[in-house]
Amino acid sequence: MSAASSSSAEQLLARAMAANVEAAEVYELRTSAHTACFEANHLKRLEHLESGGMALRVWNQHRPGLAVAHGPFDQDTLVAQAIALSELHPPQDYPLSASVMQPAQLDRGLAVPAEQLIRWGHDSIDRILDAHADCSCSAEYECETEYVHLINSAGMECRYTDITLRGLLTAEKIKGQDFLCIEADQVQRNQLNPEALIELIEQRLAWAAERVPAPQGAVPVLFTPRAADTLWATLQAALNAQKIIEGVSPWSDRLGASVISPQLTLSQIPSLGPYSCPFDDEGQATQTLELVHQGELQLFYTDLRTGQLLGSGTTGNGFRPTLNQYPHPELINLVVQPGSKSFSEIIGALSDGILVDQVLGDNSRIGGDLSINVDLGYRIRQGKITGRVKDVMISGNTYQALQQVLMLGNDHQWNNIFYSPSILVGGLSVTA
């Protein structure tokens, strides 16, 4: 795939420059995934999906134009489309880099055969059913390969192949009108650990054996790493240079100021974890960034355009949400420095509180207003989890809650791009 596509990308770039544009860039993305899908305790299907395409960006009379092709395409037609679309945009500088990644090609991760994905699914579900025969289990185990190739007329070329493994295990119980759904997921390179998914499901099922009343009013709220991304997603938006330029981030004028609890240090570490990335979609080397140090705001993450507008330069965070879109600032990951307390120590220190493990919907708002429907939560009384709570809502403000961090765990886990410990906060209100 990579050899043929590399040739095609180079040819497309040459065709674009032959059309007398000032500058051009070709961005290529190819993905291939095998997925073993289990439903109602049984293997339902084995999927193999491939997708991808090329995005050609040109600057004609300094006007940018973007055209995208999926599948076989005529290169001259794509060049003509990009030039035609450039007439719809005002002139702008073309932010192309001549830097070349060293090495120019990087490969990460190890592929896993479909047979292994199927074994993981069967073994995981069998383990849950051995202890909980009344459960209905589903699972997805996937191996995905992503190939990225970027080349431009300034002389830059870089590419990488990234292989990631994903596991999702779900256990459901229905008892009368009560429906319980517990999920555990994991994304890794080289090797998954299904045992960790099984242990998490079994632990949550044990905690949910009894249903108990929820606390009311202002009580401490303990977010597991899985649920804490509701908090971190708000900070991710506040640190985005595009939001600073638009004037919608509450941190626009707070560089160097204390914005959250001094217990919190937030970083991007591009070499860490399953979402690690050697360069962004503008060919810039990704960087380790300390965004917030002990509660104090250090910097915002930028792409080439926003870095130029702010006068700070790019941090190597220009990514395309899809082939059809221009790069804009995105984090590779957000790493929250852990605390010193174990998860059980945090629970043991609470006389009353609520543990949040799963939430419904996307609750992150850049303004910080928080209204969480708890999908899976537990009551904590006298240092112990006493049972599951239902029909609970948590409200307040994210920024205020993160100024009232009571304890920070040492139990780092990945959830989406966030590498977070458990976090206990005040300043939130619980209603049921």
C-alpha positions in Angstrom: 0.0 0.0 0.0 2.6 2.5 1.0 4.9 2.1 -2.0 2.2 2.6 -4.6 0.5 5.4 -2.7 3.8 7.2 -2.2 4.3 7.3 -5.9 0.8 8.5 -6.5 1.2 11.3 -3.9 4.4 12.5 -5.6 2.8 12.4 -9.0 -0.2 14.4 -7.8 2.1 17.0 -6.2 4.0 17.3 -9.5 0.7 17.7 -11.5 -0.4 20.4 -9.2 2.9 22.4 -9.5 2.8 21.9 -13.3 -0.5 23.8 -13.2 1.4 26.9 -12.2 0.1 27.2 -8.6 2.5 28.9 -6.1 2.5 26.1 -3.6 0.9 22.7 -3.1 0.5 19.9 -0.5 -0.7 16.3 -0.6 -2.0 14.7 2.5 -2.8 11.0 2.3 -4.6 8.8 4.9 -5.3 5.1 4.6 -6.8 2.9 7.3 -7.5 -0.9 7.5 -9.2 -2.6 10.4 -10.1 -6.1 11.4 -12.8 -6.3 14.1 -14.3 -9.3 16.0 -17.8 -8.3 17.1 -19.7 -10.3 19.8 -23.3 -9.7 20.7 -25.5 -11.5 23.3 -22.6 -13.7 24.4 -21.8 -15.0 20.8 -19.5 -14.0 17.9 -21.7 -12.3 15.4 -19.3 -11.2 12.7 -15.8 -10.6 11.7 -15.4 -7.3 9.9 -12.7 -6.0 7.6 -12.9 -2.4 6.6 -10.6 -0.2 4.5 -10.9 3.5 3.9 -8.8 6.4 2.9 -8.0 9.0 0.3 -5.9 12.0 -0.7 -6.4 15.7 0.1 -4.7 18.2 -2.3 -4.3 21.7 -1.0 -3.0 24.4 -3.5 -2.4 28.1 -3.3 -3.3 29.8 -6.5 -2.7 33.5 -6.6 -2.2 33.1 -2.8 -5.8 31.7 -2.5 -6.1 28.3 -0.8 -8.1 25.5 -2.4 -8.7 22.0 -1.0 -10.0 19.0 -3.0 -10.3 15.4 -1.8 -10.5 12.1 -3.6 -11.5 8.7 -2.3 -10.7 5.6 -4.3 -9.4 5.8 -7.9 -9.4 9.3 -9.3 -8.0 11.4 -12.2 -5.2 13.6 -11.0 -5.7 16.4 -13.5 -9.4 16.6 -12.5 -8.5 16.8 -8.8 -6.0 19.6 -9.5 -8.5 21.5 -11.5 -11.1 21.2 -8.7 -8.6 22.5 -6.1 -7.7 25.5 -8.3 -11.4 26.2 -8.9 -12.2 26.1 -5.2 -9.3 28.5 -4.4 -11.2 31.2 -6.2 -13.8 31.2 -3.4 -11.2 32.1 -0.7 -9.4 35.3 0.1 -5.6 35.5 -0.3 -3.4 34.2 2.6 0.1 33.1 3.3 0.8 29.5 2.7 2.1 27.9 5.9 4.2 25.1 4.3 7.3 23.7 6.1 10.4 22.4 4.5 11.4 20.4 7.6 11.8 16.7 7.2 11.2 14.3 10.0 14.2 12.2 10.9 13.7 9.4 10.2 11.3 10.4 7.5 9.3 7.1 7.9 8.2 5.8 11.2 6.4 2.5 12.0 4.8 1.8 15.3 2.8 -1.1 16.8 2.4 -4.8 16.0 -0.5 -6.4 14.1 -2.6 -9.1 15.7 -4.3 -11.8 13.6 -8.1 -12.0 13.5 -7.9 -15.4 15.2 -6.4 -13.7 18.3 -9.1 -11.1 18.3 -11.7 -13.9 18.3 -10.0 -15.7 21.2 -9.9 -12.6 23.3 -13.6 -12.1 22.8 -14.6 -15.7 23.6 -12.3 -15.8 26.7 -13.5 -12.5 28.1 -17.2 -13.3 27.8 -16.7 -16.8 29.1 -15.0 -15.4 32.2 -17.8 -13.0 32.9 -20.5 -15.6 32.4 -18.7 -18.1 34.7 -19.3 -15.8 37.6 -22.4 -14.0 36.4 -24.6 -16.3 34.4 -27.5 -13.8 34.2 -25.4 -11.3 32.3 -25.6 -10.6 28.6 -22.2 -9.7 27.2 -21.0 -8.0 24.1 -17.4 -7.3 23.0 -15.4 -5.8 20.2 -11.7 -6.5 19.7 -10.0 -4.6 16.8 -6.7 -4.2 15.1 -6.4 -1.1 13.1 -3.5 0.0 10.8 -3.3 3.7 9.8 -0.9 5.0 7.2 -0.2 8.8 6.9 1.9 10.4 4.2 2.5 14.1 3.8 4.5 15.8 1.0 4.6 19.5 -0.1 6.2 21.7 -2.7 8.6 23.3 -0.1 10.5 20.0 0.0 9.0 18.3 3.1 8.0 14.6 3.1 7.2 12.4 6.0 5.1 9.3 6.6 4.3 6.8 9.3 2.4 3.6 9.9 0.6 3.2 13.2 -1.0 -0.1 14.4 -3.3 0.1 17.4 -5.3 -2.5 19.3 -8.7 -1.8 20.9 -10.9 -3.8 23.2 -14.4 -3.1 24.4 -16.2 -5.4 26.8 -19.8 -4.8 28.0 -21.9 -6.6 30.5 -25.7 -6.0 30.9 -28.2 -7.1 33.5 -32.0 -6.6 33.5 -34.0 -7.1 36.7 -37.5 -6.0 36.4 -37.5 -2.3 35.4 -33.8 -2.0 36.4 -31.2 -2.0 33.6 -27.5 -2.2 34.4 -24.8 -1.7 31.7 -21.1 -1.7 32.6 -18.4 -1.0 30.0 -14.7 -1.4 30.0 -12.4 -0.4 27.1 -8.7 -0.3 26.3 -6.5 1.0 23.5 -2.9 -0.2 23.3 -0.1 -0.9 20.9 1.5 -4.4 20.6 -0.6 -6.2 23.1 -4.0 -5.8 24.8 -4.7 -6.9 28.4 -8.2 -8.4 28.4 -7.7 -9.5 32.0 -7.8 -5.9 33.1 -11.2 -5.4 31.3 -12.6 -8.6 32.9 -11.5 -7.5 36.4 -13.0 -4.0 36.0 -16.4 -5.5 34.9 -16.4 -8.0 37.7 -15.5 -5.3 40.3 -18.3 -3.0 39.0 -20.8 -5.8 39.0 -20.0 -6.5 42.7 -20.3 -2.9 43.6 -23.7 -2.7 41.9 -25.2 -5.7 43.7 -27.2 -3.4 45.9 -29.1 -0.3 45.0 -28.9 2.5 47.5 -30.2 6.1 47.9 -28.0 8.8 46.4 -26.6 11.6 48.6 -28.1 15.0 48.1 -26.6 18.5 47.9 -22.9 19.4 48.0 -20.9 16.3 48.6 -17.5 15.2 47.4 -17.5 13.6 43.9 -14.9 11.0 43.0 -14.4 10.6 39.2 -12.7 7.5 37.9 -10.3 7.9 35.1 -13.0 6.8 32.7 -15.4 9.5 33.9 -12.9 12.3 34.5 -12.6 13.0 30.7 -15.8 15.1 31.2 -13.6 17.5 33.2 -10.4 17.3 31.0 -12.3 17.9 27.8 -13.3 21.4 29.0 -9.7 22.2 29.8 -8.7 20.8 26.4 -11.0 23.4 24.7 -9.8 26.2 27.0 -6.1 25.6 26.0 -6.9 25.6 22.3 -5.3 28.6 20.5 -8.2 28.9 18.1 -10.5 29.5 21.1 -8.1 32.2 22.3 -8.3 33.9 19.0 -12.1 33.7 18.9 -12.1 35.1 22.5 -14.3 32.3 23.9 -11.8 30.7 26.2 -12.1 32.0 29.8 -8.3 31.6 29.9 -7.6 34.0 27.0 -5.8 36.5 29.3 -4.6 34.2 32.0 -1.1 33.2 30.9 1.1 32.9 34.0 -1.9 33.0 36.3 -3.2 30.3 38.6 -6.3 28.9 37.0 -6.9 25.5 38.7 -5.7 23.7 41.8 -1.9 23.6 42.4 -2.3 19.8 42.7 -2.8 19.7 38.9 -0.1 19.6 36.3 -1.3 19.0 32.7 1.1 18.0 29.8 1.1 16.7 26.3 3.7 13.9 25.8 3.6 12.9 22.1 5.8 9.8 22.7 3.5 8.3 25.3 0.7 5.9 24.9 -1.5 4.5 22.1 -2.1 8.0 20.6 1.6 8.9 20.3 2.4 10.7 17.1 5.8 11.8 15.5 4.5 14.8 13.5 1.2 16.6 12.9 -0.8 17.0 9.7 1.3 20.0 8.7 4.6 18.1 8.9 5.7 19.7 12.2 7.5 17.6 14.8 5.2 17.1 17.8 6.5 18.4 21.1 6.3 17.7 24.8 4.3 20.6 26.3 3.7 21.6 29.9 0.4 23.4 29.5 -0.5 23.9 33.2 2.2 23.6 35.9 0.9 23.2 39.5 -2.3 25.0 38.6 -0.5 27.9 36.7 -1.3 28.4 33.0 1.9 28.0 30.9 0.9 28.1 27.2 -1.7 27.3 24.6 -1.3 24.6 21.8 -1.2 25.9 18.2 -1.0 25.0 14.6 0.9 27.0 12.0 -1.9 29.5 11.4 -2.9 30.2 15.0 0.8 30.2 16.1 1.4 32.9 13.5 -1.6 34.9 14.6 -0.6 34.7 18.3 3.1 35.3 17.5 4.2 32.2 19.4 4.8 29.8 16.5 3.4 26.3 16.1 3.6 23.7 18.9 3.1 21.0 16.3 -0.6 20.5 17.0 -2.1 21.0 13.5 -4.4 18.1 12.8 -7.2 17.5 10.3 -10.5 16.1 11.7 -11.2 14.7 8.3 -9.6 14.8 4.8 -12.1 17.4 3.8 -11.0 19.9 6.5 -8.1 22.2 6.9 -5.7 21.6 9.9 -6.6 23.2 13.2 -5.2 22.9 16.7 -5.8 19.5 18.4 -4.0 17.8 21.3 -2.3 14.5 20.8 -2.9 13.6 24.4 -3.5 15.2 27.8 -1.5 13.7 30.6 -2.6 14.6 34.2 0.3 14.2 36.7 -0.9 11.6 39.2 -1.2 12.1 43.0 0.0 9.9 45.8 -3.2 8.3 47.0 -4.4 4.9 45.8 -8.0 4.5 44.7 -8.9 2.6 47.8 -7.2 5.2 50.0 -9.4 7.9 48.5 -12.6 5.9 49.1 -11.4 5.0 52.6 -11.0 8.7 53.5 -14.6 9.6 52.6 -17.5 9.7 55.2 -20.0 10.4 52.4 -19.8 11.0 48.7 -20.5 9.6 45.3 -18.3 7.7 42.8 -18.9 8.5 39.1 -17.7 5.8 36.6 -19.8 6.4 33.5 -21.7 9.4 32.3 -24.3 9.9 29.5 -23.5 12.2 26.6 -20.9 14.9 26.0 -20.9 17.2 29.0 -17.9 19.4 28.2 -18.6 23.1 27.6 -15.9 25.7 27.3 -17.7 28.0 29.6 -17.5 25.3 32.3 -21.1 24.8 33.1 -21.6 21.2 34.1 -24.7 19.1 34.1 -23.9 15.4 34.2 -26.4 12.6 33.9 -24.7 9.7 35.8 -25.0 6.5 33.9 -23.1 4.4 36.4 -22.4 5.7 39.9 -22.0 4.4 43.5 -22.6 5.7 47.0 -19.6 6.0 49.4 -20.4 5.9 53.1 -17.9 5.6 56.0 -15.0 4.7 53.7 -16.8 2.0 51.7 -18.8 1.6 48.5 -22.3 0.6 49.7 -24.1 0.2 46.4 -25.2 1.6 43.1 -27.2 4.9 42.7 -29.6 5.6 39.9 -31.3 8.7 38.3 -28.6 11.0 39.6 -27.5 14.4 38.2 -24.4 16.3 39.1 -24.2 20.0 38.4 -21.8 22.9 38.9 -18.8 24.4 37.1 -15.8 22.5 35.8 -13.3 25.3 36.5 -14.6 25.9 40.0 -14.5 22.1 40.8 -10.9 21.9 39.6 -10.0 24.7 41.9 -11.3 22.5 44.8 -9.3 19.2 44.2 -9.5 17.3 47.4 -7.4 14.2 46.4 -5.7 13.0 43.3 -5.1 9.2 42.7 -2.1 7.4 41.5 -4.1 5.1 39.2 -3.3 6.4 35.7 -5.5 5.0 32.9 -6.1 6.0 29.3 -9.6 7.1 28.3 -9.7 8.6 24.8 -6.7 11.0 24.6 -6.7 11.6 28.3 -4.2 9.8 30.6 -5.8 10.5 34.0 -5.9 9.3 37.5 -9.0 9.3 39.7 -9.8 12.7 41.0 -11.9 13.8 44.0 -13.4 17.3 43.8 -15.7 19.5 45.8 -17.9 22.4 44.6 -20.4 20.2 42.8 -24.1 19.5 43.7 -25.8 16.1 43.5 -29.5 15.7 42.9 -31.6 12.5 42.5 
